[in-house]
């Protein structure tokens, strides 16, 4: 159990350093991922608003 948590922690630290120092263009990949996440959240919120409006009309 401890070994898996330790490996996960090491992986998170390495990813953080990769973004901080822009190793292998990691910063651009991270920014693209954040943009896609933002788009997904926006589309989900719009769908939720439409669904909520439908319930209010009934």
C-alpha positions as a printed Julia matrix, in Angstrom:
58×3 Matrix{Float64}:
   0.0    0.0     0.0
   2.71   2.45    0.98
   4.7    1.64   -2.15
   1.8    2.54   -4.44
   1.17   5.83   -2.65
   4.86   6.65   -2.8
   5.0    5.95   -6.55
   1.9    8.09   -7.1
   3.51  10.93   -5.15
   6.72  10.64   -7.17
   4.72  10.67  -10.42
   2.84  13.81   -9.37
   6.1   15.53   -8.42
   7.73  14.62  -11.74
   4.69  15.92  -13.65
   4.78  19.15  -11.66
   8.48  19.62  -12.49
   7.78  18.85  -16.16
   5.21  21.64  -16.29
   7.32  24.04  -14.24
  10.42  23.66  -16.4
   8.55  22.92  -19.66
  10.24  19.57  -20.22
   9.31  18.07  -23.61
   6.68  20.77  -24.17
   4.67  19.59  -21.16
   3.37  23.08  -20.46
   1.53  23.29  -23.79
   0.01  19.83  -23.29
  -1.16  20.86  -19.83
  -2.7   24.09  -21.17
  -4.5   22.17  -23.92
  -5.86  19.76  -21.34
  -7.12  22.64  -19.21
  -8.83  24.21  -22.21
 -10.61  20.96  -23.03
 -11.63  20.55  -19.39
 -13.03  24.07  -19.37
 -14.98  23.39  -22.55
 -16.38  20.2   -21.06
 -17.48  21.95  -17.88
 -19.08  24.72  -19.92
 -21.03  22.28  -22.11
 -22.17  20.31  -19.07
 -23.38  23.46  -17.34
 -25.3   24.51  -20.46
 -26.92  21.07  -20.68
 -27.83  21.26  -17.0
 -29.36  24.71  -17.44
 -31.46  23.48  -20.36
 -32.61  20.47  -18.37
 -33.45  22.66  -15.39
 -35.48  24.99  -17.63
 -37.38  21.99  -18.97
 -38.32  20.91  -15.45
 -39.41  24.45  -14.54
 -41.74  24.65  -17.53
 -43.69  21.54  -16.48
